[in-house]
Amino acid sequence: MDLSRALAIFGKNDFGDVDWPYGVAVMRRPSKWSDERYREHVESREEAQQLVLEWAEKHGFKHNTIACCPYWLTRKVSRRCAPTSRGDRCTRYGSTPPDQHWLDHGSGWTLNGRPAAMTSAPYEIDEGDHARLAHWTGQGMNVAYGEGWYGFTTQQVVIWLPDRIPTVTPVRPR
């Protein structure tokens, strides 16, 4: 893999390596793992890295680590959701987190320095999640479902602002 491509999209972590989204980096080998199990882990994470890299390049995205919830998408610049006079607007980490479940393993994505999309990899999407995502489509956002790069039988949810990018497809649409 061409790491310069990955660095351009994901940046560097504190160790100078590619700052892959959560769950995509190869972890250090746990001492109790066999050589075969660790080799399988490495192969699956390298495949995930290739998938997320190609997906981000296809859409022109750069990864953003401060995205919190869909309110982040409504900001004009890619800064963290700021508290307001009524309290923290974040619907993922606020006192009543209606988006917490479907935003498991979430990532933010910018296009030309502006928030454009969010992805997540929940283990399941229940009726409440579908209702909450319908709420966001009513706020002018689009939603697509598929299978992503996280693995472990997770699904992919992609939510985006169509005025910033008309179409975003999941890694493997459903």
Secondary structure, 3 states (H helix, E strand, C coil): CCHHHHHHHHCECCCCCECCCCCCCCCCCCCCCCHHHHHHHHHHHHHHHHHHHHHHHHHCCEEECCCCCHHHHCCCCCCCCCCECCECCCCCCCCCCCCCCCCCCCEEEEECCEEEEEEECCCCCCHHHHHHHHHHHHCCCEEEEEECCCCCCCCEEEEECCCCCCCCCCCEEC
